Amino acid sequence: MGITIAILVCLLATAAIIKSLLARRSSRLPPGPISFPVVGSLLSLRQPLHRHFARLADRYGPIVFLKIGMVPYVIANTARAAEFFLKIHDAEFANRPQSEEFFRIFSFGWSDLAFRSPGPEWKLMRKICATNLFSNAMLATSAPYRRSQLQSAMDAILDRSRGGEPRGVSLPVVETINNMAGQAINLNIGEIIPSLDWMDLHGVYATMRGEIMPRIKALLDDQVREHQERKKAAGDGFVCRDFVDVLISLDESDKLSDQEIIGLLCAILKEALRLHPAVPLGMPHYNLRPVELGDGHGTIIPAKCKLLVNLWAANRDPAHWTSPHEFQPERFLGTNISPGGQHFQIIPFSAGRRMCAGYGLAMRSLFFLLASLLHGFIWSEISDNPIALEESIGTISCPPAKDLIVAASPRIEERILAQY
C-alpha cells in the first residue's frame, strides 16, 4: 500500500511538472523555475531573497516568472529589465497589490502614499509632497530644526566616546519596527496561499492590530499634538515646519566648502546606496491587465501579477559596472550618474511613478550625516569585533545581521563639536 501511494505521488508530481512546462511555453511567460500545485516554487526559495532571485537571473535571464504559493510573481533583476517595468511600462505597473491583510493594516486601509493605488487622491498626495514637504524651499525653512537634531546626535556620540568603550551604531526605533514587520511577513502563510489568509494562522494580524499599530498610532498622535501646541503658542509668529519635523533628519553645515571633499563624500554615499539599498526588492507593483513587454521575445506578463524590481541586483548589474560587488566610490567621480531615478544602474529609491517621494530629503540628510560623522570623529575597527556585512533574513529590508561595533574619538576639539 505504501509503495502504491509513493508511486502515485511521483506520477502526480511528474504530471504537474509537465503541465507547468507546457503551460509556460504556450503562454509566452518569462522563464523561471518549475511551479508545483499549491506551493508553486516556494520550497526552492532561499534567503536572502534578493540574492536568490539574482542567482535565478543567472540561470533563466533578467526577467524571471515564478509562483510563491499560488501567487504569481515577476522579478526584474537587471538595470535594463528595471527600465522596462519602471519607465517603458511604468503606467501599467503603477498599482500596488491590495490583497495582504498585513499591508492593509500597516497602511491604515491603503490610505497612505506608498500603498494607495494611482488616482486623483494619490496625485494630490504626491503634489503635496513635492511642493509642501520636500521642496527646496521647505527643506531650507526647516534647516535649523534638522541641524538641532544633528547636534543632538553629535553630542550623544561625543558622550559615548569619552567612556572609551566601543558601542553599537544603530537606530533603535527603526530597527525595532523593521524587525517586527519583517518577522510578521516572514511567517505569513496567507500571503502565499490567499485562501488561508483570513485564518491568520501565525497571529500576524492580531499582533499588528494589538501591538504594532497602536504604538505607531500613539507616536504619530504625539507628534501631531506637539505641532498643534507649538502652533497655538506661537500664534501669528508660527513658522511651518510641517511633516519634516516628524521625519527628523540632518542638514548642511557651512563648514564644508571644499569641492573635492564634497565630491568624494557624494561618491561614497552613492556607492554605499548602490551596494546596500534600504529595501533590496523595493515595494511590490501590480498590473491590472496583461502586458506585452516588447522585449523582442514576445514576452507577456499576465494580469494581476506582483512585480518585484530587484534593486539590489540592478544596482550591481555587470553590464554597467566593473567589479560590481566591490566598494569603489571613485567610479562616480567626474560623472553625473545619480540615484534620482534617471540612471537605472543605480536606483536605491526605485524609479518612475512610484519612486520614493522623500528621495531629495534622504540624500540631503544622509550626505550631511556622513560628512558630520567623518569631520567630527575618527572611526576605528575593534580588533575582536571585525566589521561584518552579512545580512539578516527579511522580506522588506535586510539590515546587517550584527550590529556595527566601532570606536569613535573626536577629530576636532570638543568645544567645537559642542557647537556643531
Helices and strands as residue ranges (DSSP letters): H 2-27, G 42-44, H 49-60, E 63-68, E 71-76, H 79-83, I 84-88, H 101-106, H 120-128, I 129-133, H 136-141, H 143-162, E 167-169, H 172-186, G 189-191, G 194-199, H 204-207, I 208-212, H 213-234, G 235-237, G 242-245, H 259-275, E 285-286, E 291-292, E 300-301, E 306-309, H 311-315, G 329-332, G 352-354, H 359-376, E 377-381, E 404-410, H 414-417
